[in-house]
Amino acid sequence: MRKNKKKEKSDSGKFYNILKGLVVEVLSSNENKALNYKQIAKKLSLGDNDKREMLLAVLDELVIAGVIVEMDRGKYKIPAKSKLITGIVQMTSGSNAFVISDELEEDVLILQKNFNHALGGDKVTVNLFARRPGRRLEGEIVEILERKRKQFVGRIEAAKHFAFCIVDSKDVPYDIFIPLDKLKKAKNGQKVIVKITDWPRNVKNPFGEVVEVLGAPGQNETEMHAILAEYELPYKFPQEVEAEANNISDKITEEEIKVRRDFRNITTFTIDPADAKDFDDALSFKKLENGNVEVGVHIADVTYYVKPGSILDKEAYNRGTSVYLVDRVVPMLPERLSNNVCSLRPGEEKLCYSAVFELDAKANVLSQWFGRTVIKSCRRFNYDEAQAIIETGQGDLSEVILTLHGLAKQMRERRMKSGAIEFDRLEVKFELDEKGKPIRTYFKENKDSNKLIEEFMLLANRKVAEFVGMPKHNEKPKTFVYRVHDVPNPDKLIAFARFVKKFGYSVNTANEKKTASDINKLLSDVKGKNEEEVIENLALRAMAKAEYSTDNVGHYGLAFAYYTHFTSPIRRYPDVMVHRLLDYYLHKNESKDAAKYEKMCKHASDMEKRATEAERASVKYKQVEFMSDKIGNVYEGTISGITEWGIYVEIKDNLCEGMVPIREISDDYYFYDEENYCLVGKNSNRRFQLGDNVKIKVWRTNLVKKQMDFLLVD
C-alpha cells in the first residue's frame, strides 16, 4: 500500500514538472495575448479538479520565478526577455499613452487596456508586441518599477453613499474612489489633495483618501496651493522647522568678528529687484594704491546658521530651492532666516562668505581670496535706480557703479568672444489686484544694471569652481558640486539648423565654437522679426539642460570650463553644499565622497525641474485667467507651434498662448507636414508655418486645464 502511495507521489511530482513545461509552451505560442487560468487549462485539456489545482500552483511558482508575469485580472503571459524594455510613461490628451525609453529610438504606444494601473511619469517595464506592418510599435506595461507621484490634486464629486476625486492632471486617466469616511469634510466641488491607498489588481479605479482640502476652485489661494501640491511642493514649514529658525540669534559676537575678514568700513551695496526681500549677495568696492580695484562678492553665510544634519538643513535639502510663483515666493528657508538673519539688509552688520578679487582696468583678475567675512551694506539699490545711474552718470555711488559697469561690460564681451550664448528673452509679468487677479501684463527686460550684477556673480561662481576643480601638482581633482551644461544633442542641433534655413538663416553644426557664434548672430538677426519668439524657443530646446553634478563637463552656454553655484544659498541648496565644500577644502582636508554628493546633486536637479514646472504652471494659469474676460476679442499673434491637431498662436501684446483646433479651420482639409513644420491645405495648398503672423479671436478658456482655444480671423 505504501509503495502505491509513493508511486502516486512520484508520478504527481513528474506530472508537476511536465506541466510547468507545458504552461510555458502554451504561453510562448500566444506571446501577444494574456491567458487566464481557465483558458490555459482548456488548451492543456486538464479535466479533473486535482490537475487544475496543480495548474494554479504551477502558475504561482512560475510568476515568483519570473518566468511568466501575471497581468490584470489573473491573466498570464510569458515575456520574451529580448522584448522587455524600461521607460517612462507619458500620457496623451486622448485615452492612450507612450513609453519613452533610452533603449529604443521610437516611443512605444500603450493602449489604455494595457496600462495595468500605470500613471503618467511612472517608471515601468514594457513587453513589446510583434510589430504589425504599417503600424506603430506597441506594447503592454507588465511592471511598475517606480511611481512618480504619491499625491494628486483634483475636484470632489460627492454622491449620497460615495464620492470620487476627478484628478486635474492627464497623468491620471482614472477617477479616484473616496469612501465618505475618508473625505476629511471635503464638500462637493471643492479642490483637494488625495493619495491612493489601494488599487486591487482586478479593479479599474483606485481607492483613495483626502489628505487636505484646498478650497473652492477659482480662488487665488486655492489655485496656487493646488499648483504647488500638483508638483508635490510644500507651501508652509512644519512647526519644528519654524521653531528652530526662531531660536537662531541675529546677534554677532566680537569673537566671531575677530576670526573673519572685516569689510564693514568698505563701500558695500546691494542691487536687487524692487520687490525683493531676501538679499543674498552684495558688492564691495575699493580703489587700491597701485591703480587697480578690489571687488568683493559677498554672499550670505547661510552655513554659519544652518548646521549639517539640523532640522533646518534637512528641510532645506528636501525643498532644494525656493519656488517663484506669479504671486508669491515659497522660500527654501523660513522667513526668519531668508528675510531677516541672513538677508544683507542695509545698515546692518551681516556675516558672509566672500570671493574677493583684484582687477585691473581691463577686468583681468590679478589675485583672489575666498573666506568668511563680516560686512555692513551702506546702500540698497533696485535695478531701476542702478540703471538710472548708468544712463545719466548721476546719483549715489555713481563713480563706483560706473566703474563696475565698465568692468562688467569687458567681462561680458570676453565671454561672448569665447563662445557664450546669449538668450536675452522677454519675460512676461503680471500686475495683480488685492485678490490675486491679473489686471495687466508687462514685460521684464534685462538691462545693464542686471548685467552688472550677473557678470560679478558669474565671476565668483567660475573662480570658486576653478579654485577647487582645477588639478594642482598632478593631484586628482577633489569632489565638488558643479553647475554643468553639456554640448547640444547633435540630432536636435541639425534639426534646428534645418528649420532656420527655411527662414534664410544658417547655423554651423560641425564646430562647437562656430555653432555658438552662429546662434548668437542668429538671435541678434531675428530681433524684432515675426519669427523671433519661435526661433528663440527652438534654439533653447536644442540646448542640453543645465543641471548639478560632481562630473564636470563644463558649461557650454556660458563657455566656462569650470562653473558652480556659489552666490544664492538663501534660495538654492546646491550653493549651501558649495559653501561647505569650499570651506572644507580651504582647511586642507581630503576629498569628500563623490557618490554621496552625486546623489545630492541629482536630488537638487530634480527639485529645480519640479519648481520650474510649477512656476510655468502658475504663469499659464494667470495667462488663462487674464484672458477669461476677453472672449471674442481679436488680437495679432504669431504661430508658435504646429501639431497634427492644431496650431498654437502666441498673442504679441501679452505672450499668452492658445490653440486653434484644426477642425475649426473650415476653409479646407489640412494635413500636418512634419518635415516642413507646417499645416497644408489639401485643395488650396494654403500653408500655416511656424513664425507666421495670424489674426485670432479668443474662443474659450479652461482654467482647470490652463488652456485657451482661439479661432482664426481672416
C-alpha positions in Angstrom: 0.0 0.0 0.0 2.9 2.4 0.9 4.6 1.6 -2.4 1.5 2.6 -4.3 1.3 5.9 -2.3 5.0 6.6 -3.0 4.4 5.8 -6.7 1.4 8.2 -6.8 3.5 10.9 -5.2 6.4 10.3 -7.6 4.0 10.3 -10.6 2.4 13.5 -9.3 5.9 15.2 -9.0 6.8 14.2 -12.5 3.5 15.5 -13.9 4.0 18.8 -12.0 7.4 19.3 -13.7 5.9 18.3 -17.1 3.0 20.7 -16.5 5.4 23.6 -15.9 7.0 23.0 -19.3 3.6 22.7 -21.0 2.4 26.0 -19.5 5.5 27.8 -20.7 5.0 26.2 -24.1 1.3 27.4 -24.3 2.1 30.9 -23.2 5.0 31.1 -25.6 2.8 30.3 -28.5 0.4 33.1 -27.5 3.1 35.8 -26.8 0.9 38.8 -27.7 -2.1 37.5 -25.7 -2.6 37.0 -22.0 -4.4 33.8 -21.0 -6.3 33.2 -17.8 -6.3 30.0 -15.8 -9.4 28.5 -17.5 -8.0 29.2 -21.0 -4.7 27.6 -20.1 -6.5 24.5 -18.6 -8.6 24.2 -21.7 -5.7 24.3 -24.1 -3.9 21.6 -22.0 -7.2 19.5 -21.7 -7.0 19.4 -17.9 -10.3 17.9 -16.9 -10.1 16.8 -13.2 -10.0 19.2 -10.2 -6.7 17.8 -8.9 -4.8 18.7 -12.1 -6.5 22.1 -12.1 -5.3 22.8 -8.5 -1.9 21.7 -9.6 -2.1 24.2 -12.5 -2.7 27.1 -10.1 0.3 26.1 -8.1 2.4 25.9 -11.3 1.3 29.4 -12.3 2.2 30.8 -8.9 5.6 29.2 -9.0 6.4 30.5 -12.5 5.3 34.0 -11.6 7.6 34.0 -8.5 10.5 32.7 -10.6 9.9 35.5 -13.1 9.4 33.0 -16.0 5.9 34.4 -16.6 4.1 37.6 -15.5 0.6 37.9 -14.0 -1.4 40.6 -15.7 -4.5 42.4 -14.7 -7.5 40.1 -13.7 -5.4 37.0 -13.3 -4.1 36.7 -16.8 -0.7 35.3 -17.6 1.9 36.0 -20.2 5.5 34.9 -20.9 7.6 38.0 -21.6 10.4 37.4 -24.1 13.5 38.9 -22.4 14.7 40.4 -25.7 11.4 42.3 -25.9 11.3 43.8 -22.4 12.3 47.5 -22.2 12.2 50.0 -19.4 10.9 53.6 -19.8 8.8 56.5 -18.5 5.0 56.7 -19.2 3.8 59.8 -21.0 0.0 60.2 -21.1 -1.6 61.7 -24.2 -4.6 64.0 -24.1 -6.6 61.1 -25.5 -7.0 57.7 -23.8 -3.7 56.2 -24.7 0.0 56.7 -23.6 3.5 56.3 -24.8 6.5 54.9 -23.0 9.8 56.8 -23.7 12.8 54.6 -23.3 16.6 55.2 -23.8 16.7 51.6 -25.2 14.7 52.5 -28.3 14.8 55.2 -30.9 11.0 55.4 -31.1 8.3 55.7 -28.4 6.1 52.7 -27.6 2.3 53.1 -28.0 0.4 51.8 -25.0 -3.4 51.4 -25.4 -5.4 52.1 -22.3 -6.4 48.5 -21.8 -2.7 47.7 -21.4 -1.8 50.4 -18.8 -2.2 47.9 -15.9 -2.5 50.7 -13.4 0.4 52.7 -14.6 0.2 56.5 -14.4 1.9 59.3 -16.2 5.6 59.7 -15.2 5.9 56.2 -13.7 9.0 54.2 -14.5 7.8 50.9 -16.0 8.7 47.7 -17.7 7.1 47.1 -21.1 6.6 43.9 -23.1 6.9 44.8 -26.8 4.4 43.3 -29.2 5.4 42.0 -32.6 5.2 45.0 -35.0 2.3 44.8 -37.5 3.1 46.1 -41.0 2.5 49.9 -41.3 1.6 50.2 -37.6 3.4 51.9 -34.6 5.4 49.9 -32.2 3.0 48.8 -29.4 3.5 47.2 -26.0 1.9 46.3 -22.7 3.1 47.6 -19.3 4.0 44.5 -17.2 5.5 46.1 -14.1 5.6 49.4 -12.3 9.1 50.0 -11.1 8.7 53.4 -9.6 5.7 55.7 -9.0 6.4 59.3 -9.9 3.8 60.7 -7.6 2.0 59.6 -4.4 -0.5 62.5 -4.1 -2.8 64.2 -6.7 -4.9 67.3 -7.0 -8.5 67.1 -8.1 -12.1 68.1 -7.5 -14.6 66.2 -5.4 -17.8 64.8 -6.9 -19.9 63.6 -4.0 -23.0 61.4 -4.1 -25.1 60.1 -1.2 -23.1 57.0 -0.4 -19.7 57.6 -2.0 -17.5 60.2 -3.7 -14.9 60.4 -6.5 -11.9 62.7 -7.0 -11.7 63.9 -10.6 -7.9 64.5 -10.9 -6.8 67.7 -12.8 -3.8 66.1 -14.4 -4.0 64.0 -17.6 -1.3 61.8 -15.9 -4.2 60.1 -14.0 -6.8 58.9 -16.5 -9.0 57.4 -13.8 -11.3 58.9 -11.1 -10.2 58.0 -7.6 -12.9 56.4 -5.5 -13.2 58.1 -2.0 -15.3 56.4 0.8 -17.3 59.0 2.7 -15.4 58.5 5.9 -12.2 59.4 4.0 -13.4 62.8 2.7 -11.9 64.8 5.6 -15.1 67.1 5.4 -14.5 68.0 1.8 -17.6 69.3 0.1 -18.9 68.6 -3.4 -16.9 70.7 -6.0 -14.0 71.6 -3.7 -10.4 71.1 -4.7 -8.5 68.6 -2.6 -5.2 66.7 -2.4 -5.7 62.9 -2.4 -3.5 59.9 -2.0 -4.1 56.5 -3.4 -4.5 53.9 -0.6 -5.3 50.8 -2.5 -5.7 49.6 -6.1 -6.7 45.9 -6.4 -5.4 44.2 -9.5 -8.9 43.5 -10.9 -10.4 46.9 -10.2 -10.4 49.7 -12.7 -10.5 52.7 -10.3 -8.1 53.2 -7.4 -9.2 53.8 -3.9 -8.0 56.9 -2.0 -8.5 59.4 0.8 -8.4 63.1 1.1 -5.2 64.4 2.6 -6.0 68.1 2.6 -8.9 70.3 1.5 -7.6 73.2 -0.6 -10.9 75.2 -1.1 -13.2 76.4 -3.8 -12.0 76.3 -7.4 -11.1 79.7 -8.9 -9.9 81.3 -5.7 -6.3 82.5 -5.9 -5.2 80.8 -2.7 -6.8 77.5 -3.7 -5.3 77.5 -7.2 -1.7 78.5 -6.2 -1.8 75.8 -3.4 -3.1 73.4 -6.0 -0.2 74.1 -8.3 2.3 73.5 -5.5 0.5 70.3 -4.5 0.4 69.1 -8.1 4.2 69.2 -8.2 4.5 67.9 -4.6 6.0 71.2 -3.3 5.3 72.4 0.2 3.7 75.8 0.8 4.3 76.1 4.6 7.0 75.0 7.0 6.5 72.3 9.7 6.2 73.8 13.2 9.5 72.3 14.3 11.4 73.9 11.4 9.9 77.4 12.2 10.8 76.8 15.9 14.4 76.1 15.1 14.6 79.1 12.9 13.1 81.4 15.5 15.6 80.2 18.1 18.6 81.4 16.0 20.1 84.6 17.3 20.8 87.5 15.0 23.4 88.9 17.3 27.0 88.8 16.0 29.6 88.3 18.8 33.0 90.0 18.9 34.7 86.6 19.0 33.1 85.7 15.6 34.1 89.1 14.0 37.7 88.5 15.1 38.0 85.3 13.0 36.6 87.0 9.9 37.9 89.5 7.4 36.3 92.8 8.2 34.6 94.8 5.3 32.4 97.0 7.5 34.2 100.2 6.6 34.5 99.4 2.9 31.8 100.7 0.4 29.3 97.9 0.1 25.9 97.8 -1.5 23.2 95.5 -3.0 21.3 95.7 -6.3 18.1 93.7 -6.5 14.5 93.8 -7.8 12.3 96.4 -6.3 10.1 93.9 -4.5 13.0 91.7 -3.2 13.2 90.8 0.5 16.0 88.3 0.6 19.3 90.0 -0.3 21.8 87.2 -0.6 24.6 89.0 -2.5 26.4 92.3 -2.1 29.3 94.0 -3.9 32.1 95.9 -2.2 34.4 98.3 -4.0 37.8 99.7 -3.0 40.5 101.6 -5.0 44.0 100.2 -4.5 47.2 102.3 -4.4 48.5 100.6 -7.5 45.6 101.9 -9.5 43.7 98.6 -9.6 40.4 98.0 -7.8 39.3 95.4 -5.2 35.8 94.0 -5.8 34.3 91.8 -3.1 31.4 89.5 -4.0 29.8 88.9 -0.6 27.3 86.1 -0.1 25.0 85.5 2.9 26.8 83.0 5.2 23.8 80.6 5.4 26.0 77.7 6.5 27.0 79.6 9.7 23.4 79.4 10.8 22.2 76.2 9.1 24.2 73.3 10.5 24.6 70.0 8.7 22.0 67.4 9.9 19.8 70.0 11.7 16.1 70.1 11.2 16.5 73.3 9.1 19.2 71.7 7.0 17.1 68.6 6.3 14.1 70.8 5.3 16.2 73.0 3.0 17.8 69.9 1.4 14.3 68.3 0.8 13.0 71.5 -0.8 16.2 72.1 -2.8 15.2 75.6 -4.0 12.8 78.5 -3.4 9.8 78.4 -5.8 8.7 81.6 -7.5 5.1 81.6 -8.5 3.4 84.6 -10.1 2.1 86.0 -6.8 4.4 84.7 -4.2 7.8 83.2 -3.2 7.8 79.8 -1.4 11.2 80.1 0.3 13.7 77.3 0.9 14.4 78.7 4.3 11.9 80.2 6.8 11.4 83.9 6.7 13.3 84.4 9.9 16.4 83.4 8.0 15.7 84.3 4.4 14.3 87.8 5.0 16.0 88.7 8.3 19.0 87.0 9.8 20.8 86.1 6.6 19.5 88.9 4.3 22.1 91.5 3.6 19.9 94.5 4.6 21.4 98.0 4.5 22.8 99.4 7.7 23.1 96.0 9.4 26.2 94.0 10.2 26.0 90.7 8.4 28.1 87.5 8.2 29.1 86.5 4.7 31.2 84.0 2.7 33.1 86.1 0.2 35.1 86.0 -3.0 37.4 89.0 -3.3 39.2 89.9 -6.5 41.9 92.4 -7.5 41.0 93.6 -11.0 43.0 95.8 -13.4 41.4 98.4 -15.8 40.8 95.6 -18.4 38.9 93.4 -15.9 41.7 90.9 -15.6 41.8 89.0 -12.3 45.2 89.6 -10.8 44.6 88.0 -7.4 41.8 86.3 -5.5 40.8 85.4 -1.9 38.0 83.2 -0.5 36.8 83.1 3.1 34.4 84.2 5.8 33.8 88.0 6.3 31.6 90.5 8.1 30.0 93.4 6.1 27.7 96.4 6.5 25.9 97.4 3.4 25.6 101.2 3.1 23.0 101.3 0.3 20.3 99.2 -1.2 19.6 99.9 -4.9 16.9 98.4 -7.0 17.6 97.6 -10.7 15.9 100.8 -12.0 17.8 103.0 -9.6 21.1 101.5 -10.7 20.1 101.7 -14.3 19.4 105.4 -14.0 22.9 106.0 -12.6 24.4 104.0 -15.6 22.4 106.0 -18.1 22.8 109.5 -16.5 26.1 109.2 -14.6 24.4 110.9 -11.6 23.3 109.6 -8.2 24.6 107.8 -5.1 27.9 106.0 -5.6 27.8 106.9 -9.2 31.6 106.6 -9.6 31.6 103.1 -8.1 28.5 101.9 -10.2 30.0 103.3 -13.4 33.4 101.7 -12.8 31.8 98.3 -12.1 29.6 98.7 -15.1 32.7 99.3 -17.3 34.4 96.2 -15.9 31.3 94.1 -16.3 31.0 95.1 -20.0 34.5 94.0 -20.7 33.9 90.6 -18.9 30.8 90.1 -20.9 32.4 90.9 -24.2 35.2 88.4 -23.4 32.7 85.8 -22.6 30.8 86.2 -25.8 34.0 86.1 -27.9 34.8 82.8 -26.1 31.6 81.2 -27.4 29.0 82.0 -24.7 25.4 82.1 -26.0 23.1 85.0 -25.0 19.4 84.3 -24.7 18.0 87.8 -23.9 14.3 86.9 -23.8 11.4 89.0 -22.8 9.7 87.7 -19.6 6.0 88.3 -19.0 5.0 89.7 -15.6 1.5 90.4 -14.1 0.1 93.2 -12.1 -2.3 91.6 -9.6 -5.2 93.1 -7.6 -5.7 92.5 -3.9 -7.3 89.2 -4.6 -4.5 88.0 -6.9 -6.4 88.5 -10.1 -4.2 89.7 -13.0 -5.3 93.2 -14.3 -2.3 94.0 -16.5 0.6 92.3 -18.2 4.1 93.8 -18.8 7.5 92.7 -19.9 10.6 92.4 -17.8 13.9 93.2 -19.7 17.5 92.5 -18.7 19.2 96.0 -18.7 22.8 97.0 -17.9 22.1 97.1 -14.2 21.0 93.4 -14.3 24.0 92.5 -16.4 26.4 94.3 -14.0 25.3 92.1 -11.1 25.2 89.0 -13.4 28.8 89.3 -14.5 30.2 89.6 -11.0 28.1 86.7 -9.8 29.4 84.7 -12.8 33.0 85.7 -12.0 32.6 84.4 -8.4 30.9 81.2 -9.4 33.6 80.5 -12.1 36.6 81.3 -9.8 35.3 79.2 -6.9 34.8 76.2 -9.3 38.3 76.7 -10.8 39.9 77.0 -7.3 38.5 73.7 -6.2 38.3 71.8 -9.5 41.5 72.7 -11.4 44.1 69.9 -10.8 47.1 71.1 -8.7 50.5 69.4 -8.8 49.1 66.3 -10.6 46.6 65.7 -7.8 43.3 64.1 -8.5 40.5 66.8 -8.6 38.5 67.0 -5.4 34.8 66.1 -5.2 32.8 69.3 -5.9 29.3 70.4 -6.9 29.4 71.9 -10.5 26.7 73.6 -12.5 27.1 71.8 -15.8 25.7 72.4 -19.3 26.6 69.8 -21.9 27.0 70.4 -25.6 23.8 70.3 -27.6 22.4 67.0 -28.8 23.7 66.7 -32.5 20.4 65.5 -33.8 18.5 68.4 -32.2 21.0 70.8 -33.5 20.9 69.5 -37.0 17.1 69.7 -37.0 17.2 73.3 -35.7 19.7 74.3 -38.4 17.4 72.7 -41.0 14.5 74.6 -39.6 16.1 78.1 -39.6 17.4 77.5 -43.1 13.8 77.9 -44.3 13.9 81.5 -43.0 17.2 82.2 -44.7 19.5 81.7 -41.7 22.4 79.3 -41.3 24.0 77.6 -38.3 27.2 75.7 -38.4 26.7 72.3 -36.6 30.2 70.9 -37.1 32.3 73.1 -34.8 31.2 73.9 -31.2 32.6 77.4 -31.0 31.3 78.3 -34.5 27.9 76.9 -33.6 27.7 79.2 -30.6 28.9 82.2 -32.7 26.2 81.4 -35.3 23.5 81.0 -32.8 24.4 84.4 -31.2 24.3 86.0 -34.6 21.0 84.3 -35.4 19.4 85.6 -32.1 20.6 89.1 -33.0 19.4 88.9 -36.6 15.8 87.8 -35.6 15.3 90.6 -33.1 12.0 92.3 -33.8 11.0 89.9 -36.6 8.0 87.7 -36.8 10.0 84.6 -36.3 12.0 85.9 -33.3 10.0 84.1 -30.5 9.7 80.8 -32.4 13.4 80.7 -33.2 14.5 81.6 -29.7 12.2 78.9 -28.3 13.5 76.3 -30.7 17.2 77.3 -30.0 16.6 76.8 -26.3 15.0 73.4 -26.9 18.1 72.4 -29.0 20.3 73.1 -26.0 21.0 70.5 -23.3 19.5 71.2 -19.9 21.8 72.7 -17.2 22.0 70.6 -14.0 24.1 69.9 -10.9 26.8 67.2 -11.0 30.1 66.1 -9.5 31.2 65.2 -13.0 32.4 68.4 -14.5 31.7 68.6 -18.3 31.9 72.4 -18.3 29.2 74.9 -19.1 28.6 75.2 -22.8 26.1 78.1 -22.7 28.5 80.3 -20.7 31.7 79.0 -22.4 33.2 78.1 -19.0 35.3 75.0 -18.4 34.6 75.3 -14.6 31.4 76.7 -13.2 29.3 76.3 -10.0 26.6 78.0 -8.0 28.0 79.9 -5.0 26.0 83.1 -4.9 22.5 82.2 -3.7 22.5 80.0 -0.7 19.3 81.6 0.7 17.3 80.2 -2.2 19.3 77.2 -3.6 20.6 74.3 -1.6 23.5 73.4 -4.1 25.0 76.8 -3.1 24.9 75.7 0.6 26.7 72.5 -0.5 29.3 74.6 -2.3 30.0 76.8 0.7 30.5 73.8 2.9 32.9 72.1 0.4 34.8 75.3 -0.2 35.3 75.9 3.5 36.3 72.2 4.0 39.0 72.4 1.3 40.3 75.8 2.4 41.2 74.0 5.6 43.3 71.5 3.6 41.0 68.5 4.1 40.9 65.4 1.8 38.3 64.9 -0.9 34.7 64.1 0.0 32.8 61.0 -1.1 31.7 61.6 -4.8 28.9 59.1 -4.8 27.2 60.8 -1.8 27.4 64.2 -3.4 26.3 63.0 -6.9 23.1 61.7 -5.3 22.6 65.1 -3.6 23.2 66.8 -7.0 20.6 64.6 -8.7 18.0 65.5 -6.0 18.8 69.2 -6.4 18.4 69.0 -10.2 15.1 67.1 -9.8 13.7 69.7 -7.3 14.8 72.6 -9.6 13.0 71.0 -12.5 9.9 70.5 -10.4 10.0 74.1 -9.2 10.4 75.4 -12.8 7.4 73.4 -13.9 5.3 74.8 -11.0 6.4 78.3 -11.9 5.4 77.8 -15.5 2.0 76.4 -14.5 1.3 79.5 -12.3 2.2 81.7 -15.3 -0.1 79.7 -17.6 -2.9 79.8 -15.1 -2.6 83.6 -14.7 -2.5 84.0 -18.5 -5.7 82.0 -18.9 -7.3 83.9 -16.0 -6.2 87.2 -17.6 -7.9 86.2 -20.9 -11.0 84.7 -19.4 -13.0 88.0 -19.6 -11.7 88.7 -23.2 -13.8 86.1 -25.0 -14.5 87.4 -28.5 -11.6 89.9 -28.6 -9.4 89.9 -31.6 -5.5 90.0 -31.4 -2.5 89.8 -33.7 -0.4 86.7 -33.0 2.5 84.6 -34.2 2.3 80.8 -34.8 4.4 79.3 -32.1 3.7 75.6 -32.6 2.2 73.2 -35.1 0.8 69.7 -34.4 -1.4 67.3 -36.3 -4.4 68.5 -34.1 -3.9 72.3 -34.5 -1.8 75.4 -34.5 -0.6 77.2 -31.4 -0.6 81.0 -31.5 1.1 83.5 -29.1 -0.5 86.9 -28.8 2.0 89.6 -29.5 0.7 92.1 -26.8 1.0 89.7 -23.8 2.7 86.5 -24.9 -0.5 84.5 -23.9 -0.6 81.3 -26.0 -3.7 79.3 -27.1 -4.5 76.7 -29.8 -6.6 76.9 -32.9 -8.0 73.4 -33.3 -7.5 72.0 -36.9 -11.2 71.0 -37.1 -12.1 74.7 -36.7 -10.2 75.8 -39.8 -13.0 75.2 -42.1 -11.9 76.5 -45.5 -10.1 73.3 -46.4 -8.9 69.9 -45.2 -5.5 70.4 -43.6 -2.7 67.9 -43.0 0.4 68.2 -41.0 3.7 68.3 -43.0 6.1 67.2 -40.2 9.2 67.7 -42.3 8.5 71.3 -43.1 6.8 72.2 -39.7 3.6 73.4 -41.3 -0.1 72.7 -41.9 -1.0 72.4 -45.6 -4.5 72.7 -47.2 -5.2 69.7 -49.4 -7.1 71.7 -52.1 -5.9 75.3 -51.7 -2.3 74.4 -50.7 -2.6 77.2 -48.1 0.1 76.9 -45.5 0.4 77.7 -41.8 4.0 77.8 -40.8 5.9 78.5 -37.6 6.6 82.2 -37.2 3.7 83.3 -39.5 1.6 86.3 -38.5 -2.1 85.5 -37.9 -5.1 87.3 -36.5 -7.1 85.3 -33.9 -10.3 85.7 -31.8 -10.4 84.3 -28.2 -12.9 81.5 -28.4 -12.9 79.8 -25.0 -10.8 79.4 -21.8 -10.4 76.5 -19.4 -8.8 77.4 -16.1 -8.9 73.8 -14.8 -6.7 72.6 -17.7 -4.9 76.0 -18.0 -5.8 76.1 -21.7 -7.1 78.6 -24.3 -8.7 78.0 -27.6 -8.6 80.6 -30.4 -10.3 80.9 -33.8 -8.6 82.3 -36.9 -9.9 85.6 -38.2 -9.4 86.1 -41.9 
